[in-house]
């Protein structure tokens, strides 16, 4: 899994929704630093966390995950 590409896609989706990293993290119930690391491609979050992020951003997994 290309974590950097996923992070870039998440960042793009977040900016389109005009949300900050802190706002997304609060809605997903994770620490803002953890979310920032996801966007930077430094860590691979659990699948349930990714699903929550997708829901907050209003995207499908196919929009974010590079297959």
N, C-alpha and C positions, 0 to 999 in steps of 0.2 A: 504494500500500500504506500503510495506516494504522499507522505504526511505534509510536505511543503505545498503540494498542489491543492490538497484538501484545505489547508489553512488559507491559501490565497482565495479559494472559492468561497469559503466561509466569510472571509473579510469583505469580499466583493458583495455578497448577499447582505451582510450586515449593514454596509454603507448604503446600499440601495434602500434599505428599510429605515435609514437614518437613525440607527441605534448605536450607542457606544458599547464598548466591550463590557463595561460595568453593568449596563442595562441588560445585556444578553445574559451575563453571568447570574445576575439577580433572578431573572425569569427562569433560568435553568436550575437555580439553587446550587451553584458551584462558586468557588472563589474566583474573583476577577483575574488573579494571576494565573490560575489554572486555565481559564479561557484564553488568556493572552498566549500562553504556551501552545495551545491547540492551534491558534491562528498562525503562530510562527513555525508550526510544523515540528515542534520539539518533542511532543508527546502524542501518543495514540490514546484517545479517550475510549471508555467503554462504549459499546454499541448503544446502550440505553441512554447514555449522555448525548451521543451524537443524534439520536432520534429526538430528544428534547430540544436540542439546538435547532434541528431542521424545522421542528414545529414552531418555535419562536420566530425563526426567520421566514417561515412560510414557504419553504422549499422542499423538494423531493430529494431523496438520496441520490437519484440519478443526475440531479442538477449539480451536486457537490462532489460525489465520489467519482474519481477517474477510472473507468472500466476499459 
